[in-house]
């Protein structure tokens, strides 16, 4: 069975993050929720498949262009409260850098762009400090009008 | 020794329930103790989602550790290193109850 271009784009994006975000972060795709933070110092990045819509701009003859939303969540736990802000911002920066390293995802995509971000620091309940962020990316890609498994 | 202290002593000497530990105050030094360990995870709500922060609780007989442990001290037990968070005395006043996080 041929993979759709959507699936190939999502797999390539997750692989690009996994290869380039760097230790100690682990990168997973669509893992079960909630994310488990086993220990102080753990960093987790989760890539979540999102919706897709036809793009506004016209594609070439016989082509269809789409914009695919991908949500990336990142989590950290730190030893001290004053470490959590720098840790979550550093992880976010590494995710952005990895996502934009190859905006074509090996020739599968037209572009990868930033489409929104939130961050939240967790305090309380006796737990060690932690934080999480959500970063949305919009990924453009083109397929044949007639076949979503054919790159255009 | 009152009945509560005898009870915690019995639990802490049961090899199936307790493990050997070492308490390491941030100020320095260390002391051996017996530890009753149990998992206590915490929900970590962040933004539009949440994560699970794995945590542990340790109960240590005050007979083993006379000085109250403090937040930021460390405990080694069961092959793990823990950072001590909240410290409380149990309701009978015979053991320390410690909130722990594993140090990765």
gemmi code that builds the backbone of each chain (N, CA, C; Angstrom):
import gemmi

chains = {
    "A": [
        ("UNK", (0.848, -1.192, 0.000), (0.000, 0.000, 0.000), (0.885, 1.244, 0.000)),
        ("UNK", (0.590, 2.155, -0.901), (1.373, 3.390, -0.971), (0.977, 4.335, 0.150)),
        ("UNK", (1.957, 4.983, 0.715), (1.674, 5.969, 1.754), (1.202, 7.268, 1.104)),
        ("UNK", (0.287, 7.938, 1.757), (-0.119, 9.254, 1.258), (1.016, 10.255, 1.490)),
        ("UNK", (0.988, 11.329, 0.727), (1.995, 12.378, 0.924), (1.833, 12.981, 2.316)),
        ("UNK", (0.604, 13.090, 2.763), (0.364, 13.588, 4.137), (1.140, 12.742, 5.151)),
        ("UNK", (0.988, 11.437, 5.066), (1.679, 10.557, 6.007), (3.197, 10.690, 5.868)),
        ("UNK", (3.678, 10.763, 4.647), (5.127, 10.883, 4.441), (5.651, 12.207, 4.998)),
        ("UNK", (4.848, 13.276, 4.848), (5.246, 14.577, 5.389), (5.305, 14.508, 6.923)),
        ("UNK", (4.285, 13.934, 7.540), (4.248, 13.850, 9.000), (5.402, 12.994, 9.534)),
        ("UNK", (5.656, 11.877, 8.869), (6.753, 11.004, 9.308), (8.096, 11.711, 9.141)),
        ("UNK", (8.253, 12.427, 8.034), (9.516, 13.132, 7.794), (9.710, 14.260, 8.807)),
        ("UNK", (8.630, 14.947, 9.136), (8.724, 16.044, 10.105), (9.112, 15.503, 11.482)),
        ("UNK", (8.446, 14.434, 11.914), (8.777, 13.837, 13.220), (10.219, 13.325, 13.234)),
        ("UNK", (10.644, 12.731, 12.133), (12.017, 12.215, 12.060), (13.036, 13.351, 12.086)),
        ("UNK", (12.700, 14.461, 11.429), (13.621, 15.613, 11.431), (13.776, 16.172, 12.842)),
        ("UNK", (12.664, 16.231, 13.579), (12.758, 16.690, 14.972), (13.553, 15.677, 15.808)),
        ("UNK", (13.250, 14.406, 15.650), (13.916, 13.380, 16.461), (15.432, 13.401, 16.245)),
        ("UNK", (15.835, 13.695, 15.028), (17.266, 13.665, 14.715), (17.990, 14.928, 15.147)),
        ("UNK", (17.253, 16.005, 15.366), (17.938, 17.288, 15.540), (17.601, 18.073, 16.808)),
        ("UNK", (16.584, 17.677, 17.552), (16.268, 18.427, 18.785), (17.382, 18.244, 19.809)),
        ("UNK", (17.916, 17.042, 19.891), (19.075, 16.816, 20.754), (18.722, 16.344, 22.150)),
        ("UNK", (19.673, 15.632, 22.769), (19.500, 15.086, 24.111), (19.429, 16.228, 25.127)),
        ("UNK", (18.731, 15.996, 26.239), (18.116, 14.735, 26.653), (16.688, 14.545, 26.154)),
        ("UNK", (16.226, 15.385, 25.236), (14.831, 15.296, 24.806), (14.587, 14.018, 24.013)),
        ("UNK", (13.429, 13.420, 24.238), (12.968, 12.328, 23.393), (11.810, 12.852, 22.558)),
        ("UNK", (11.727, 12.405, 21.318), (10.666, 12.866, 20.404), (9.817, 11.666, 20.023)),
        ("UNK", (8.515, 11.802, 20.208), (7.583, 10.734, 19.846), (6.432, 11.334, 19.056)),
        ("UNK", (5.774, 10.485, 18.301), (4.630, 10.943, 17.509), (3.356, 10.307, 18.046)),
        ("UNK", (2.365, 11.154, 18.339), (1.040, 10.696, 18.779), (1.106, 9.699, 19.928)),
        ("UNK", (1.971, 9.949, 20.906), (2.074, 9.006, 22.016), (0.859, 9.167, 22.924)),
        ("UNK", (0.673, 8.187, 23.803), (-0.496, 8.228, 24.673), (-0.392, 9.415, 25.635)),
        ("UNK", (-1.555, 9.919, 26.017), (-1.609, 11.053, 26.943), (-2.038, 10.558, 28.318)),
        ("UNK", (-1.661, 11.194, 29.404), (-0.755, 12.334, 29.425), (0.702, 11.906, 29.253)),
        ("UNK", (1.513, 12.852, 28.855), (2.944, 12.579, 28.737), (3.507, 12.265, 30.120)),
        ("UNK", (4.352, 11.249, 30.179), (4.952, 10.850, 31.457), (6.287, 11.566, 31.636)),
        ("UNK", (6.425, 12.251, 32.738), (7.705, 12.899, 33.063), (8.285, 12.134, 34.245)),
        ("UNK", (9.192, 11.229, 33.929), (9.624, 10.248, 34.929), (10.538, 10.838, 35.989)),
        ("UNK", (11.300, 11.852, 35.618), (12.336, 12.307, 36.556), (12.703, 13.760, 36.292)),
        ("UNK", (13.322, 14.355, 37.276), (13.878, 15.692, 37.104), (14.924, 15.625, 35.994)),
        ("UNK", (14.892, 16.572, 35.084), (15.849, 16.584, 33.977), (15.297, 15.993, 32.696)),
        ("UNK", (14.132, 15.334, 32.801), (13.518, 14.738, 31.610), (12.979, 15.835, 30.690)),
        ("UNK", (13.159, 15.639, 29.394), (12.547, 16.522, 28.388), (11.804, 15.647, 27.392)),
        ("UNK", (10.565, 16.008, 27.097), (9.791, 15.221, 26.133), (9.200, 16.126, 25.075)),
        ("UNK", (9.230, 15.652, 23.843), (8.633, 16.364, 22.714), (7.671, 15.393, 22.032)),
        ("UNK", (6.454, 15.856, 21.801), (5.426, 15.010, 21.199), (4.889, 15.695, 19.949)),
        ("UNK", (4.914, 14.986, 18.844), (4.417, 15.498, 17.562), (3.026, 14.912, 17.341)),
        ("UNK", (2.043, 15.789, 17.135), (0.655, 15.337, 17.023), (0.106, 15.689, 15.643)),
        ("UNK", (-0.357, 14.666, 14.933), (-0.941, 14.877, 13.605), (-2.141, 15.819, 13.708)),
        ("UNK", (-2.233, 16.763, 12.785), (-3.332, 17.724, 12.838), (-4.184, 17.735, 11.580)),
        ("UNK", (-5.070, 18.711, 11.531), (-5.991, 18.869, 10.393), (-5.240, 19.347, 9.162)),
        ("UNK", (-5.905, 19.227, 8.044), (-5.330, 19.787, 6.818), (-6.437, 20.376, 5.970)),
        ("UNK", (-6.079, 21.446, 5.268), (-7.050, 22.141, 4.416), (-6.399, 22.446, 3.078)),
        ("UNK", (-7.227, 22.581, 2.035), (-6.673, 23.039, 0.763), (-6.113, 24.448, 0.934)),
        ("UNK", (-4.976, 24.718, 0.327), (-4.361, 26.039, 0.443), (-5.121, 27.065, -0.388)),
        ("UNK", (-5.003, 28.338, -0.003), (-5.665, 29.420, -0.731), (-5.037, 29.634, -2.105)),
        ("UNK", (-3.708, 29.578, -2.127), (-3.032, 29.872, -3.386), (-3.215, 28.722, -4.372)),
        ("UNK", (-3.335, 29.031, -5.650), (-3.552, 27.973, -6.638), (-2.286, 27.132, -6.840)),
        ("UNK", (-2.492, 25.872, -7.059), (-1.382, 24.980, -7.398), (-1.315, 24.865, -8.916)),
        ("UNK", (-0.329, 24.176, -9.422), (-0.183, 24.023, -10.862), (-1.244, 23.084, -11.434)),
        ("UNK", (-1.231, 22.993, -12.728), (-2.180, 22.114, -13.419), (-2.033, 20.682, -12.901)),
        ("UNK", (-3.138, 20.084, -12.536), (-3.105, 18.691, -12.069), (-2.609, 18.528, -10.647)),
        ("UNK", (-2.381, 19.668, -9.966), (-1.864, 19.606, -8.605), (-2.897, 20.133, -7.615)),
        ("UNK", (-2.782, 19.677, -6.398), (-3.559, 20.276, -5.306), (-2.591, 20.571, -4.169)),
        ("UNK", (-2.695, 21.807, -3.616), (-1.809, 22.174, -2.498), (-2.607, 22.186, -1.208)),
        ("UNK", (-1.991, 21.680, -0.151), (-2.638, 21.616, 1.159), (-1.774, 22.299, 2.210)),
        ("UNK", (-2.450, 22.716, 3.286), (-1.742, 23.196, 4.472), (-2.105, 22.265, 5.628)),
        ("UNK", (-1.090, 21.653, 6.175), (-1.257, 20.666, 7.239), (-0.806, 21.276, 8.561)),
        ("UNK", (-1.647, 21.192, 9.583), (-1.270, 21.697, 10.915), (-0.667, 20.561, 11.734)),
        ("UNK", (0.463, 20.830, 12.345), (1.100, 19.851, 13.230), (1.334, 20.527, 14.577)),
        ("UNK", (0.806, 19.925, 15.627), (1.038, 20.453, 16.972), (2.218, 19.719, 17.596)),
        ("UNK", (3.129, 20.483, 18.148), (4.271, 19.893, 18.853), (4.194, 20.353, 20.306)),
        ("UNK", (4.114, 19.381, 21.209), (4.124, 19.707, 22.636), (5.503, 19.396, 23.203)),
        ("UNK", (5.964, 20.231, 24.121), (7.242, 19.998, 24.783), (7.070, 20.132, 26.285)),
        ("UNK", (7.759, 19.279, 27.024), (7.653, 19.290, 28.488), (9.037, 19.170, 29.126)),
        ("UNK", (9.207, 19.848, 30.246), (10.444, 19.723, 31.018), (10.113, 19.621, 32.503)),
        ("UNK", (11.017, 18.994, 33.265), (10.985, 19.057, 34.732), (12.368, 19.476, 35.188)),
        ("UNK", (12.397, 20.343, 36.159), (13.693, 20.835, 36.640), (13.794, 20.674, 38.153)),
        ("UNK", (14.987, 20.893, 38.637), (15.234, 20.725, 40.069), (14.744, 21.942, 40.858)),
        ("UNK", (14.960, 23.139, 40.309), (14.621, 24.364, 41.036), (13.679, 25.234, 40.197)),
        ("UNK", (12.819, 26.013, 40.878), (11.864, 26.850, 40.140), (12.530, 27.829, 39.167)),
        ("UNK", (13.698, 28.365, 39.541), (14.319, 29.357, 38.655), (14.968, 28.713, 37.420)),
        ("UNK", (14.945, 27.382, 37.348), (15.519, 26.703, 36.176), (14.474, 26.391, 35.121)),
        ("UNK", (13.187, 26.474, 35.501), (12.162, 25.947, 34.595), (11.942, 26.850, 33.369)),
        ("UNK", (11.992, 28.158, 33.572), (11.817, 29.072, 32.427), (12.910, 28.904, 31.379)),
        ("UNK", (14.176, 28.998, 31.794), (15.243, 28.774, 30.812), (15.168, 27.398, 30.156)),
        ("UNK", (14.766, 26.379, 30.905), (14.732, 25.017, 30.335), (13.656, 24.889, 29.266)),
        ("UNK", (12.458, 25.426, 29.544), (11.380, 25.261, 28.555), (11.653, 26.134, 27.329)),
        ("UNK", (12.223, 27.309, 27.544), (12.528, 28.170, 26.394), (13.661, 27.590, 25.545)),
        ("UNK", (14.613, 26.960, 26.203), (15.699, 26.322, 25.448), (15.164, 25.165, 24.614)),
        ("UNK", (14.257, 24.379, 25.204), (13.691, 23.253, 24.446), (12.863, 23.778, 23.265)),
        ("UNK", (12.084, 24.824, 23.511), (11.294, 25.402, 22.423), (12.197, 25.891, 21.288)),
        ("UNK", (13.279, 26.538, 21.647), (14.212, 27.029, 20.635), (14.823, 25.892, 19.823)),
        ("UNK", (15.146, 24.793, 20.500), (15.712, 23.639, 19.786), (14.689, 23.003, 18.858)),
        ("UNK", (13.405, 23.003, 19.284), (12.349, 22.459, 18.416), (12.186, 23.328, 17.168)),
        ("UNK", (12.166, 24.654, 17.345), (12.032, 25.551, 16.186), (13.205, 25.358, 15.222)),
        ("UNK", (14.408, 25.321, 15.785), (15.600, 25.185, 14.940), (15.559, 23.870, 14.157)),
        ("UNK", (15.144, 22.803, 14.835), (15.076, 21.499, 14.163), (13.987, 21.492, 13.090)),
        ("UNK", (12.854, 22.139, 13.397), (11.736, 22.138, 12.437), (12.091, 22.889, 11.161)),
        ("UNK", (12.882, 23.949, 11.301), (13.193, 24.792, 10.148), (14.508, 24.404, 9.468)),
        ("UNK", (15.145, 23.343, 9.949), (16.432, 22.931, 9.395), (16.319, 22.614, 7.911)),
        ("UNK", (15.280, 21.893, 7.550), (14.997, 21.632, 6.129), (13.500, 21.852, 5.929)),
        ("UNK", (13.155, 23.023, 5.422), (11.736, 23.381, 5.287), (11.032, 22.588, 4.181)),
        ("UNK", (11.782, 21.822, 3.405), (11.141, 20.974, 2.392), (10.978, 19.538, 2.883)),
        ("UNK", (11.505, 19.234, 4.047), (11.417, 17.879, 4.608), (11.884, 16.838, 3.589)),
        ("UNK", (13.033, 17.114, 3.028), (13.589, 16.169, 2.070), (12.893, 16.182, 0.719)),
        ("UNK", (12.279, 17.328, 0.388), (11.629, 17.431, -0.919), (10.145, 17.104, -0.916)),
        ("UNK", (9.581, 16.803, 0.269), (8.157, 16.454, 0.344), (7.260, 17.673, 0.526)),
        ("UNK", (7.802, 18.733, 1.136), (6.973, 19.876, 1.506), (7.365, 21.122, 0.729)),
        ("UNK", (6.418, 22.060, 0.670), (6.689, 23.362, 0.059), (7.341, 24.277, 1.094)),
        ("UNK", (6.837, 24.226, 2.333), (7.382, 25.087, 3.379), (6.906, 24.600, 4.746)),
        ("UNK", (7.649, 24.975, 5.776), (7.252, 24.751, 7.163), (7.288, 26.104, 7.846)),
        ("UNK", (6.157, 26.542, 8.423), (6.121, 27.869, 9.057), (5.524, 27.776, 10.465)),
        ("UNK", (5.874, 28.755, 11.284), (5.354, 28.896, 12.647), (3.899, 29.358, 12.578)),
        ("UNK", (2.999, 28.647, 13.273), (1.577, 29.010, 13.219), (0.974, 29.185, 14.605)),
        ("UNK", (1.806, 29.453, 15.631), (1.243, 29.733, 16.947), (1.967, 29.000, 18.053)),
        ("UNK", (1.930, 29.612, 19.242), (2.712, 29.085, 20.355), (2.066, 29.477, 21.672)),
        ("UNK", (2.034, 28.551, 22.637), (1.696, 28.902, 24.015), (2.696, 28.211, 24.936)),
        ("UNK", (2.853, 28.772, 26.122), (3.732, 28.149, 27.115), (3.109, 28.342, 28.486)),
        ("UNK", (3.309, 27.365, 29.359), (2.722, 27.434, 30.693), (3.677, 26.787, 31.694)),
        ("UNK", (3.895, 27.473, 32.788), (4.756, 26.948, 33.851), (3.870, 26.368, 34.934)),
        ("UNK", (4.191, 25.150, 35.367), (3.413, 24.489, 36.404), (4.046, 24.744, 37.765)),
        ("UNK", (3.226, 25.182, 38.698), (3.701, 25.396, 40.063), (2.717, 24.755, 41.023)),
        ("UNK", (3.219, 24.132, 42.085), (2.330, 23.689, 43.135), (2.202, 22.191, 43.275)),
        ("UNK", (1.432, 21.778, 44.267), (1.140, 20.384, 44.576), (2.383, 19.603, 44.977)),
        ("UNK", (3.402, 20.277, 45.426), (4.574, 19.576, 45.923), (5.427, 18.919, 44.857)),
        ("UNK", (5.020, 19.057, 43.599), (5.798, 18.434, 42.529), (6.998, 19.306, 42.197)),
        ("UNK", (8.022, 18.672, 41.646), (9.158, 19.474, 41.195), (8.682, 20.368, 40.055)),
        ("UNK", (9.343, 21.503, 39.853), (8.856, 22.456, 38.857), (8.828, 21.842, 37.458)),
        ("UNK", (7.851, 22.266, 36.697), (7.738, 21.770, 35.328), (7.092, 22.804, 34.443)),
        ("UNK", (7.172, 22.588, 33.160), (6.547, 23.496, 32.205), (6.256, 22.745, 30.919)),
        ("UNK", (5.336, 23.301, 30.170), (5.010, 22.711, 28.877), (4.745, 23.800, 27.863)),
        ("UNK", (4.933, 23.455, 26.607), (4.553, 24.389, 25.543), (3.841, 23.641, 24.434)),
        ("UNK", (3.087, 24.403, 23.664), (2.478, 23.878, 22.449), (2.874, 24.779, 21.296)),
        ("UNK", (3.439, 24.192, 20.288), (3.879, 24.952, 19.116), (3.198, 24.343, 17.894)),
        ("UNK", (2.448, 25.169, 17.177), (1.803, 24.691, 15.958), (2.643, 25.081, 14.750)),
        ("UNK", (2.813, 24.137, 13.854), (3.472, 24.402, 12.575), (2.462, 24.192, 11.456)),
        ("UNK", (2.575, 25.003, 10.433), (1.783, 24.801, 9.217), (2.746, 24.326, 8.131)),
        ("UNK", (2.420, 23.188, 7.549), (3.286, 22.595, 6.527), (2.522, 22.537, 5.207)),
        ("UNK", (3.078, 23.171, 4.199), (2.459, 23.124, 2.876), (3.040, 21.976, 2.059)),
        ("UNK", (2.170, 21.291, 1.331), (2.654, 20.231, 0.430), (1.691, 20.091, -0.748)),
        ("UNK", (2.154, 19.496, -1.818), (1.343, 19.354, -3.033), (1.237, 17.888, -3.415)),
        ("UNK", (0.044, 17.531, -3.849), (-0.142, 16.176, -4.385), (-0.797, 16.281, -5.756)),
        ("UNK", (-0.822, 15.166, -6.423), (-1.618, 15.089, -7.647), (-3.089, 15.297, -7.290)),
        ("UNK", (-3.827, 15.938, -8.176), (-5.268, 16.134, -7.953), (-5.967, 14.785, -7.777)),
        ("UNK", (-5.506, 13.807, -8.510), (-6.212, 12.524, -8.563), (-5.718, 11.500, -7.563)),
        ("UNK", (-4.526, 11.738, -6.986), (-3.937, 10.675, -6.170), (-3.142, 11.277, -5.005)),
        ("UNK", (-3.638, 11.098, -3.760), (-2.940, 11.689, -2.603), (-1.620, 11.001, -2.276)),
        ("UNK", (-1.307, 9.933, -2.986), (-0.025, 9.263, -2.749), (1.050, 9.723, -3.727)),
        ("UNK", (0.675, 10.593, -4.642), (1.624, 11.045, -5.663), (2.024, 12.488, -5.384)),
        ("UNK", (3.319, 12.702, -5.229), (3.860, 14.044, -4.992), (3.770, 14.859, -6.276)),
        ("UNK", (3.390, 16.126, -6.121), (3.280, 16.971, -7.322), (4.176, 18.195, -7.178)),
    ],
    "B": [
        ("UNK", (8.623, 2.632, 73.804), (8.121, 2.704, 72.428), (6.608, 2.500, 72.444)),
        ("UNK", (5.863, 3.452, 71.885), (4.409, 3.282, 71.876), (3.986, 2.363, 70.729)),
        ("UNK", (2.690, 2.092, 70.656), (2.192, 1.136, 69.665), (2.432, 1.627, 68.233)),
        ("UNK", (2.337, 2.939, 68.030), (2.541, 3.470, 66.674), (4.013, 3.327, 66.253)),
        ("UNK", (4.898, 3.624, 67.192), (6.322, 3.474, 66.888), (6.665, 2.008, 66.650)),
        ("UNK", (6.041, 1.112, 67.417), (6.278, -0.325, 67.214), (5.741, -0.753, 65.849)),
        ("UNK", (4.617, -0.166, 65.460), (4.027, -0.507, 64.157), (4.918, -0.079, 63.002)),
        ("UNK", (5.429, 1.149, 63.059), (6.295, 1.620, 61.967), (7.612, 0.849, 61.980)),
        ("UNK", (8.057, 0.466, 63.163), (9.283, -0.338, 63.269), (9.081, -1.696, 62.591)),
        ("UNK", (7.905, -2.289, 62.812), (7.617, -3.588, 62.199), (7.586, -3.471, 60.679)),
        ("UNK", (6.977, -2.404, 60.177), (6.919, -2.207, 58.725), (8.317, -1.969, 58.149)),
        ("UNK", (9.090, -1.170, 58.863), (10.407, -0.777, 58.342), (11.419, -1.915, 58.397)),
        ("UNK", (11.133, -2.942, 59.179), (12.057, -4.089, 59.224), (11.543, -5.253, 58.380)),
        ("UNK", (10.402, -5.070, 57.755), (9.857, -6.125, 56.882), (10.598, -6.051, 55.535)),
        ("UNK", (11.352, -7.077, 55.181), (12.153, -7.011, 53.940), (11.308, -6.941, 52.680)),
        ("UNK", (10.039, -7.320, 52.767), (9.173, -7.232, 51.588), (8.564, -5.843, 51.427)),
        ("UNK", (8.627, -5.018, 52.443), (7.973, -3.709, 52.378), (8.967, -2.554, 52.397)),
        ("UNK", (10.087, -2.742, 53.074), (11.024, -1.635, 53.238), (12.330, -1.922, 52.510)),
        ("UNK", (13.019, -0.853, 52.171), (14.340, -0.984, 51.530), (15.341, -0.149, 52.319)),
        ("UNK", (16.608, -0.487, 52.138), (17.657, 0.300, 52.784), (17.856, 1.600, 52.019)),
        ("UNK", (18.091, 2.666, 52.734), (18.298, 3.954, 52.086), (19.405, 4.743, 52.749)),
        ("UNK", (19.811, 5.791, 52.065), (20.800, 6.715, 52.627), (20.273, 8.128, 52.456)),
        ("UNK", (20.134, 8.810, 53.565), (19.684, 10.204, 53.529), (20.910, 11.107, 53.459)),
        ("UNK", (20.893, 12.022, 52.495), (22.050, 12.904, 52.280), (21.605, 14.363, 52.374)),
        ("UNK", (21.770, 14.975, 53.542), (21.384, 16.382, 53.689), (22.188, 17.273, 52.744)),
        ("UNK", (21.534, 18.334, 52.267), (22.226, 19.262, 51.367), (23.425, 19.898, 52.064)),
        ("UNK", (23.346, 19.981, 53.392), (24.437, 20.592, 54.158), (25.654, 19.687, 54.274)),
        ("UNK", (25.503, 18.415, 53.864), (26.619, 17.486, 53.917), (26.360, 16.340, 54.868)),
        ("UNK", (27.157, 15.266, 54.710), (27.003, 14.096, 55.549), (25.976, 13.142, 54.978)),
        ("UNK", (25.811, 12.017, 55.646), (24.814, 11.050, 55.217), (24.470, 10.138, 56.380)),
        ("UNK", (23.295, 9.529, 56.328), (22.918, 8.584, 57.380), (22.079, 7.480, 56.765)),
        ("UNK", (22.324, 6.271, 57.243), (21.568, 5.117, 56.762), (20.186, 5.109, 57.407)),
        ("UNK", (19.211, 4.625, 56.672), (17.858, 4.549, 57.207), (17.096, 3.453, 56.473)),
        ("UNK", (15.956, 3.115, 57.006), (15.057, 2.182, 56.317), (13.911, 2.997, 55.742)),
        ("UNK", (13.474, 2.603, 54.551), (12.539, 3.448, 53.801), (11.365, 2.616, 53.300)),
        ("UNK", (10.174, 3.121, 53.532), (8.978, 2.559, 52.897), (8.650, 3.462, 51.716)),
        ("UNK", (8.710, 2.909, 50.510), (8.545, 3.713, 49.298), (7.229, 3.393, 48.614)),
        ("UNK", (6.578, 4.391, 48.110), (5.412, 4.153, 47.264), (5.308, 5.250, 46.206)),
        ("UNK", (4.737, 4.907, 45.064), (4.564, 5.887, 43.988), (3.427, 6.838, 44.326)),
        ("UNK", (3.621, 8.097, 44.005), (2.499, 9.052, 44.066), (2.694, 10.065, 42.956)),
        ("UNK", (2.067, 9.794, 41.820), (2.195, 10.679, 40.668), (1.334, 11.920, 40.849)),
        ("UNK", (1.730, 12.965, 40.159), (0.989, 14.223, 40.232), (0.615, 14.664, 38.836)),
        ("UNK", (-0.597, 15.179, 38.718), (-1.022, 15.721, 37.437), (-0.398, 17.101, 37.277)),
        ("UNK", (0.103, 17.380, 36.095), (0.758, 18.665, 35.842), (-0.007, 19.373, 34.725)),
        ("UNK", (-1.024, 20.160, 35.089), (-1.771, 20.864, 34.043), (-0.941, 21.991, 33.451)),
        ("UNK", (-0.796, 21.988, 32.160), (-0.059, 23.055, 31.472), (-0.851, 23.454, 30.234)),
        ("UNK", (-1.218, 24.733, 30.184), (-1.920, 25.240, 29.019), (-3.166, 24.441, 28.703)),
        ("UNK", (-3.247, 23.973, 27.467), (-4.432, 23.271, 26.998), (-4.333, 21.763, 27.238)),
        ("UNK", (-3.283, 21.333, 27.878), (-3.095, 19.898, 28.054), (-2.532, 19.633, 29.450)),
        ("UNK", (-2.068, 18.437, 29.679), (-1.437, 18.153, 30.965), (-0.484, 16.980, 30.817)),
        ("UNK", (0.428, 16.886, 31.764), (1.383, 15.787, 31.782), (1.305, 15.130, 33.152)),
        ("UNK", (1.902, 13.950, 33.256), (1.936, 13.283, 34.550), (3.365, 13.315, 35.072)),
        ("UNK", (3.497, 13.962, 36.226), (4.807, 14.095, 36.848), (4.961, 12.943, 37.833)),
        ("UNK", (5.817, 11.983, 37.490), (5.961, 10.832, 38.375), (6.618, 11.253, 39.685)),
        ("UNK", (6.020, 10.830, 40.781), (6.545, 11.179, 42.086), (6.501, 9.986, 43.028)),
        ("UNK", (7.149, 10.134, 44.143), (7.223, 9.064, 45.141), (7.013, 9.659, 46.528)),
        ("UNK", (6.600, 8.803, 47.434), (6.508, 9.177, 48.848), (7.350, 8.185, 49.636)),
        ("UNK", (8.149, 8.694, 50.559), (8.934, 7.824, 51.436), (8.491, 8.045, 52.876)),
        ("UNK", (8.381, 6.965, 53.604), (8.144, 7.033, 55.042), (9.380, 6.464, 55.729)),
        ("UNK", (9.972, 7.264, 56.605), (11.209, 6.869, 57.296), (10.967, 6.965, 58.799)),
        ("UNK", (11.236, 5.893, 59.545), (11.046, 5.970, 61.004), (11.922, 7.070, 61.620)),
        ("UNK", (11.341, 7.829, 62.519), (12.131, 8.861, 63.194), (13.201, 8.236, 64.088)),
        ("UNK", (13.024, 6.947, 64.389), (14.065, 6.256, 65.153), (15.351, 6.167, 64.345)),
        ("UNK", (15.218, 6.159, 63.008), (16.408, 6.088, 62.145), (16.995, 7.461, 61.891)),
        ("UNK", (16.137, 8.469, 61.771), (16.586, 9.826, 61.425), (15.949, 10.786, 62.426)),
        ("UNK", (16.744, 11.255, 63.363), (16.183, 12.121, 64.412), (15.992, 13.557, 63.916)),
        ("UNK", (16.881, 14.019, 63.089), (16.800, 15.405, 62.607), (15.857, 15.477, 61.414)),
        ("UNK", (14.951, 16.446, 61.436), (13.963, 16.556, 60.366), (14.657, 16.785, 59.016)),
        ("UNK", (14.411, 15.918, 58.043), (14.959, 16.186, 56.704), (14.409, 17.492, 56.163)),
        ("UNK", (15.117, 18.059, 55.191), (14.698, 19.355, 54.655), (14.526, 19.269, 53.146)),
        ("UNK", (13.655, 20.123, 52.634), (13.499, 20.232, 51.178), (14.874, 20.482, 50.544)),
        ("UNK", (15.173, 19.756, 49.508), (16.458, 19.926, 48.841), (17.493, 18.889, 49.247)),
        ("UNK", (17.230, 18.173, 50.378), (18.095, 17.042, 50.715), (17.858, 15.929, 49.698)),
        ("UNK", (18.736, 14.944, 49.695), (18.569, 13.828, 48.764), (18.486, 12.509, 49.510)),
        ("UNK", (17.829, 11.556, 48.865), (17.676, 10.224, 49.424), (18.028, 9.211, 48.344)),
        ("UNK", (18.882, 8.263, 48.682), (19.177, 7.152, 47.772), (18.490, 5.921, 48.321)),
        ("UNK", (17.685, 5.269, 47.500), (16.983, 4.064, 47.937), (16.495, 3.302, 46.716)),
        ("UNK", (16.514, 1.984, 46.820), (15.978, 1.132, 45.767), (16.621, 1.422, 44.403)),
        ("UNK", (17.892, 1.766, 44.423), (18.620, 2.003, 43.172), (18.339, 3.333, 42.519)),
        ("UNK", (17.636, 4.220, 43.196), (17.302, 5.526, 42.632), (17.823, 6.641, 43.527)),
        ("UNK", (18.017, 7.794, 42.918), (18.342, 8.998, 43.676), (17.128, 9.914, 43.649)),
        ("UNK", (16.743, 10.379, 44.821), (15.551, 11.210, 44.931), (15.906, 12.583, 45.488)),
        ("UNK", (15.179, 13.590, 45.001), (15.237, 14.928, 45.588), (14.039, 15.053, 46.520)),
        ("UNK", (14.284, 15.501, 47.747), (13.206, 15.627, 48.727), (12.489, 16.958, 48.547)),
        ("UNK", (11.161, 16.874, 48.464), (10.340, 18.083, 48.377), (9.717, 18.374, 49.730)),
        ("UNK", (8.389, 18.267, 49.798), (7.703, 18.528, 51.071), (8.102, 17.496, 52.118)),
        ("UNK", (8.218, 17.951, 53.362), (8.534, 17.069, 54.488), (7.448, 17.251, 55.545)),
        ("UNK", (6.900, 16.155, 56.014), (5.869, 16.226, 57.060), (6.116, 15.117, 58.066)),
        ("UNK", (5.562, 15.317, 59.251), (5.566, 14.246, 60.255), (4.280, 13.457, 60.085)),
        ("UNK", (4.347, 12.136, 60.207), (3.103, 11.365, 60.074), (2.184, 11.680, 61.253)),
        ("UNK", (0.924, 11.251, 61.134), (-0.081, 11.678, 62.119), (0.238, 11.186, 63.534)),
        ("UNK", (0.980, 10.087, 63.652), (1.323, 9.574, 64.989), (2.624, 10.159, 65.517)),
        ("UNK", (3.311, 10.907, 64.687), (4.551, 11.544, 65.133), (5.712, 10.587, 65.306)),
        ("UNK", (5.704, 9.490, 64.540), (6.778, 8.505, 64.694), (7.591, 8.329, 63.403)),
        ("UNK", (7.216, 9.010, 62.323), (7.930, 8.828, 61.054), (7.899, 10.127, 60.265)),
        ("UNK", (8.887, 10.255, 59.377), (8.906, 11.371, 58.434), (8.233, 10.920, 57.140)),
        ("UNK", (7.443, 11.791, 56.598), (6.782, 11.503, 55.321), (7.335, 12.495, 54.300)),
        ("UNK", (8.019, 11.972, 53.291), (8.739, 12.819, 52.345), (8.143, 12.713, 50.950)),
        ("UNK", (7.896, 13.831, 50.316), (7.550, 13.852, 48.892), (8.856, 13.825, 48.104)),
        ("UNK", (8.943, 12.930, 47.127), (10.189, 12.731, 46.393), (9.999, 12.852, 44.895)),
        ("UNK", (11.039, 13.305, 44.236), (11.105, 13.254, 42.774), (12.415, 12.567, 42.399)),
        ("UNK", (12.343, 11.696, 41.405), (13.555, 11.022, 40.941), (14.445, 12.032, 40.234)),
        ("UNK", (15.729, 11.965, 40.538), (16.701, 12.819, 39.851), (17.184, 12.051, 38.623)),
        ("UNK", (16.920, 12.610, 37.452), (17.262, 11.912, 36.217), (18.726, 12.043, 35.865)),
    ],
}
model = gemmi.Model(1)
for chain_id, residues in chains.items():
    chain = gemmi.Chain(chain_id)
    for i, (resn, *xyz) in enumerate(residues, 1):
        res = gemmi.Residue()
        res.name, res.seqid = resn, gemmi.SeqId(i, " ")
        for name, pos in zip(("N", "CA", "C"), xyz):
            atom = gemmi.Atom()
            atom.name, atom.element = name, gemmi.Element(name[0])
            atom.pos, atom.b_iso = gemmi.Position(*pos), 0.0
            res.add_atom(atom)
        chain.add_residue(res)
    model.add_chain(chain)
structure = gemmi.Structure()
structure.add_model(model)
structure.setup_entities()
